[in-house]
Amino acid sequence: MSMNPRALGAAGANPLKLEFPQSLATYDDYAQAQRTVDYLSDHEFPVQNCMIVGTDLKRVERITGRLTTGRVAIGGIGSGAWFGGFVGLVLSLFDDNDFWRTLVSTALLGALFGLIFALVSFAMTRGQRDFSSVTQVVATRYEVLVEHKVAARAREMLADLPGALPSPFE
C-alpha cells in the first residue's frame, strides 16, 4: 500500500522536492542563479516554489603541500597535545589534585600517542600518498527549477531582468 506524501502533512513532506518542477533557467555560476531567485522574491513571487540545483558535479582536489616524516610528526604531536589537553581539562573538573599537573601530563601523553599514531599511519601508506590536499565537490552548472503551476509567471517576471534568462542560442 503506497501512501501519499501530502497526506503526511508538512512534517512528512520532503522540503527538497517540487511536485512537477520545470526548468526556468540554467547558469554557469551559483551567484547568477541566486540573483534570479532573489529578483523573484523582491517582486513578491512565491519563491517557496523554486529550487536551485547544482548539476554536472566534479571533484576538485587542491594540493597544499608535500608530506614529510617531520611534518607528519609535528602534526601528530600538535593534534595529540590538543586532544590530551582537552581530556586533562575535563578530568580536572572531577579531580581535586593539582589542575596544572593534570592538564600538562595529559597533554604530554596525548602528544606522545599522537606522534606514534601519526608516524605509524604515515609509514603504512608506503609513500603512495605523500602530499596533503583539500578536496571539494563543485557544480559546473546551476539550474533554477519552479513548480509547473507558476513557471509561466516566473518567466514573465524574469523577462524584465536583463541577463536573467540565458540566451537560447548558446
N, C-alpha and C positions, 0 to 999 in steps of 0.2 A: 504494500500500500504506500503510495507516494503522498507526500504532504506538501501543500502549497506554502512556500516560504513566507508569503504575505500573511498567511493565517497565524503565523507565529508572533506577529506584531513586530514592533521596532527593535525589540531586544534580540530577536532571532534573525532579523534581516541582515544580509551582508552589506556593509556600508561601501564596499569597493566594487559594487556591481550595479550596472544600469540595466533596466528591463529590456529595452530594444535600442542599444546605442547606435548612433550614426556618426560617421567621421565629419567633423566640422572643418578642421584644418590640420596640416602636418607641418612641423617646423624643424629646423636644424639645431636649435638650442632651447633649453628649458625656459629661458627668460622671455622668449617670444610667445611661447605657449601660456606662460603665466600672465603676460601682458594682455593677451586675448581674454582670458577668464576675468582678469581684473577690470578690463573695459566693460565686459558684460555686466559684472557686478555693479560697477559705477552707474550703469544705466538701468538698474533695477531688474535685470534678467534673473530668473530663478536658478542661480548657479549651483544649487544642490542637484541639478540635473546635468552637471558637467563632470568630466573626468579627464585628467591629463595622464597619458600612458606613454612611458618610455619604451621605445622599440629598438630593434637591431642592437642588442646588447653586446658589449665587448669587454674583455678583461684587460686592464692596463696595469702593468707592474713597473714601478719606478725603482731602479736600483739605487740604494742610498749609500752603499759603501762595501768595502771588502771585509770579510770576517777573518781575523787572525786569532791565534790562540790567546794573545794578550787582550784583544778587545772582548772576546768571549769571557775570559776570566774576570775582567773588570765589570762587565755587565752582570755576571753571576754573583760577584761579591756585592754589587750595589743592590740588586733585587733581593738577594738573600738577607742583607743587613736591614733593608726596609721592612721586609716581612717579619724578620726576627724582632726588630724594634716594635712593630705593631703588636706582636704576641706578648712581648715584655710589658708593653703599656697595659694591655688587657689583664695580664697576670698580676700586675702591681695593684690593680683595683681591688683584688681579693686577697692580697698578701700584706702582712704587717711588717715585713722586712724592709730593708733599705730600697727605696724607689729606684735610685740611680744604679745601684748594683744589679737589680733585676733587669732594668732596661738595657744596660750596657752588655751584660752577659748574654741575654737572649739575642741581641743584635749581632754580637760576635759569633755565636753559634749559628745564627741564620746566615751570616756571611760565609762561614766555612761550608755549610751544607749547600748554599747557593753556588759557591765556587766549584765544589765537587760535581754537583748535578750538571752545571753548565759545561764543564770540561768533558765529562763522560758523554753527554748528549752530542757535543760537537765532534768528539772522536768517533762516535758511532755513524756519523754521516760519511766518513771516509773521504772528505773533500768533494763530495758530489754537489754540495750547495754551500760554498764558502763565500757568500755575499749576503748582505741584508737588503731588504726591499719593503716597499709599501704597495699593496695591491688594492685596486678598486674596480668595481663593475660599473660601467657607464653606458648610458644610452646614446645612440648616434642620431636618433630622430625622436621627436615628441609629437604625439597626436592628441588633439583635443576632441573628445567624444561628447556627444549630447544625446539626451533621450529623443526618440523619434518624434514625440509629440511637440517638442519645442525647437526642433532643428531648423525649420524654415524661419522662425522668428530670429534665431541666433544668426543665421546667415544674413538676414536683412539688416540686423544691427551692426554686424561686422563690415558690411559694405561701406559704412560711413567712416570706418577707421582705416586710414591709409596704411597699406602694407600688412594689414591683419590677415588677409587671405592670400596664401601663396599663389603665384601665377600658375594657371592650369597648363601653361606651355613649357614649364621647366622639365 
